Each structure stands twice: as C-alpha cells, then as structure tokens.
C-alpha cells in the first residue's frame, strides 16, 4: 500500500513518527507529509499531500481537525479512497466531506489497523 502520513514528526515519541516506522516495517511505501521537515526516518518528507508524486492508496491523518479540514481538498483531488482519522484528528465536518465523496473513513489508530501496538515503537 502507498500511504501518506500527514503530520509526520521526527519526534520518536509521537504517534505520527511511530506510524511512519510501523508502516515501513510492514513494507508499505510511506510518504511523510510535514511542511517544516525535509526528511523523517530516512524518507523524503513532502510539504503537502498534493506534492506527493505518486497516486496513494491511503492517508493517515495526525493533525488537528482545524488543519485536517484544509487537507480534505487535496485528498479529493488526488483521488485517495481511504483515510485513517486517528484519535484527535477526527471531526464531523471531515468525516462527512470524505464520506460524501465516497472516501472510506477509518476511525481507528492506523498503527493498530495494521496489527501493531504503538507502544512497541
């Protein structure tokens, strides 16, 4: 799976960094997205979701809803069909906009969804 981790961090204690490592461990193609970083966990970091050069299968959101709502347009423009709204990233507006555009919304920790325990990271 090709997945973008939106809100990826260099801080190993943050779930967004743990997600990058967990998805890499499971051999997914991972694209960290953070406008202030150049590289995270040895991977090129993209300033925005729209700048990721490949089609994506999924996005895992680790940003507050007020930022996440601004990213929905990029998700729709890129034709991404699955979005993980991790705890703290969800909002009614984001869920409705995605679902109304036939995007599968997963309200669950994306790390747990791939069978990992975030505490291992």
C-alpha positions as CSV (number, residue, x, y, z in Angstrom):
1,X,0.0,0.0,0.0
2,X,1.2,3.5,-0.8
3,X,0.3,5.7,2.3
4,X,0.9,9.3,3.3
5,X,1.4,10.1,7.0
6,X,0.1,13.6,7.3
7,X,1.6,15.4,10.2
8,X,4.6,13.1,10.4
9,X,7.1,14.1,13.0
10,X,10.8,13.5,13.7
11,X,9.9,13.0,17.4
12,X,10.0,9.3,18.0
13,X,7.6,9.6,20.9
14,X,4.8,11.0,18.6
15,X,2.3,8.6,17.1
16,X,2.9,10.2,13.7
17,X,6.5,9.0,13.8
18,X,5.5,5.6,15.1
19,X,3.2,5.3,12.2
20,X,6.0,6.0,9.7
21,X,8.1,3.3,11.3
22,X,5.3,0.8,11.6
23,X,4.1,1.1,8.0
24,X,7.8,0.9,6.8
25,X,8.3,-2.3,8.9
26,X,5.2,-3.8,7.2
27,X,6.8,-3.0,3.8
28,X,4.3,-0.3,2.8
29,X,5.5,2.6,0.6
30,X,5.4,5.5,3.1
31,X,5.3,9.3,2.3
32,X,5.7,11.5,5.4
33,X,4.0,14.9,5.0
34,X,5.0,17.9,7.0
35,X,5.7,21.4,5.7
36,X,8.6,22.0,8.1
37,X,10.6,18.8,7.7
38,X,12.8,17.6,4.8
39,X,13.3,14.0,5.9
40,X,11.7,11.7,8.5
41,X,13.0,8.2,9.3
42,X,15.2,8.3,6.2
43,X,12.3,9.1,3.9
44,X,11.9,12.3,1.9
45,X,9.2,14.5,3.6
46,X,6.8,16.3,1.4
47,X,5.5,19.8,2.4
48,X,1.9,18.9,1.3
49,X,-0.1,15.9,0.4
50,X,-0.7,17.3,-3.1
51,X,3.1,17.3,-3.7
52,X,3.5,13.5,-3.2
53,X,4.4,12.5,-6.7
54,X,2.6,9.1,-6.8
55,X,-1.0,8.0,-6.6
56,X,-1.8,7.0,-3.0
57,X,-4.0,4.2,-1.6
58,X,-4.5,5.8,1.8
59,X,-3.7,8.7,4.1
60,X,-3.2,8.5,7.8
61,X,-4.1,11.9,9.5
62,X,-2.2,13.0,12.6
63,X,-3.2,16.7,12.5
64,X,-5.8,18.5,14.5
65,X,-9.2,18.9,12.8
66,X,-8.7,22.6,12.0
67,X,-5.7,21.6,9.9
68,X,-7.2,18.4,8.6
69,X,-10.3,20.1,7.1
70,X,-7.9,22.1,4.9
71,X,-6.3,18.9,3.6
72,X,-9.6,17.3,2.5
73,X,-9.5,19.1,-0.8
74,X,-6.0,17.6,-1.6
75,X,-7.3,14.1,-0.6
76,X,-10.2,14.5,-3.0
77,X,-8.1,16.0,-5.9
78,X,-5.6,13.1,-5.6
79,X,-8.4,10.6,-5.7
80,X,-7.4,8.9,-2.5
81,X,-10.1,6.4,-1.4
82,X,-9.2,5.6,2.2
83,X,-8.4,7.9,5.1
84,X,-7.5,6.9,8.7
85,X,-8.6,9.6,11.1
86,X,-6.5,8.8,14.1
87,X,-7.7,9.8,17.6
88,X,-7.6,13.6,17.8
89,X,-7.7,14.1,14.1
90,X,-11.4,13.4,13.6
91,X,-14.3,15.9,13.2
92,X,-17.8,15.7,11.9
93,X,-17.0,18.0,9.0
94,X,-14.1,16.0,7.8
95,X,-15.9,12.7,8.1
96,X,-19.0,14.0,6.2
97,X,-17.0,15.6,3.4
98,X,-14.9,12.5,2.8
99,X,-17.9,10.1,3.0
100,X,-20.0,12.3,0.7
101,X,-17.2,11.9,-1.8
102,X,-17.1,8.1,-1.5
103,X,-13.9,8.0,0.5
104,X,-13.7,5.2,3.1
105,X,-13.1,6.8,6.5
106,X,-11.5,4.6,9.2
107,X,-11.9,6.0,12.7
108,X,-9.1,4.0,14.3
109,X,-5.4,4.2,15.0
110,X,-3.8,3.3,11.7
111,X,-0.9,1.6,13.6
112,X,-3.4,-0.8,15.3
113,X,-5.2,-1.3,12.0
114,X,-2.1,-2.9,10.5
115,X,-1.8,-5.2,13.6
116,X,0.9,-3.3,15.5
117,X,0.9,-1.9,19.0
118,X,2.1,1.7,19.1
119,X,3.9,1.0,22.4
120,X,6.4,-1.2,20.5
121,X,7.7,1.9,18.7
